[in-house]
């Protein structure tokens, strides 16, 4: 059956009706045989060696103090342990941390804000952040810069924080 194209009468496509189509053959595990010189125990050992090497491999070209590096991630993990006393979400997911800069010799500068300038923890939170970050192994010193521009708003929260607060 064919349908004419608009205006010129030429067939635009062809439809073929069929009652049934043959089922393609299914792959079976029995069809695959291991190499004759390798026993199942040897095959398992080879897979284990591959996984051990794969899991122990470190990313190349990534400095420990850059995002994704071990030291950077350790600092972020320390920040994720600090919770806002009024909102049950950590300050990192809440979007209060604007920047984490780590020098190669282990000095950290954290740029952060608070939910409002009148926040009850405005005096204590920067000190707690400084102490927690300075306690990360490999960090020589920590400095916290509290900024108010740009002002914090709920759009800075991660999806995890929004989900935790019922905003998603």
Order of alpha helices (4+ residues) and beta strands (2+ residues): beta-beta-alpha-alpha-beta-beta-alpha-beta-alpha
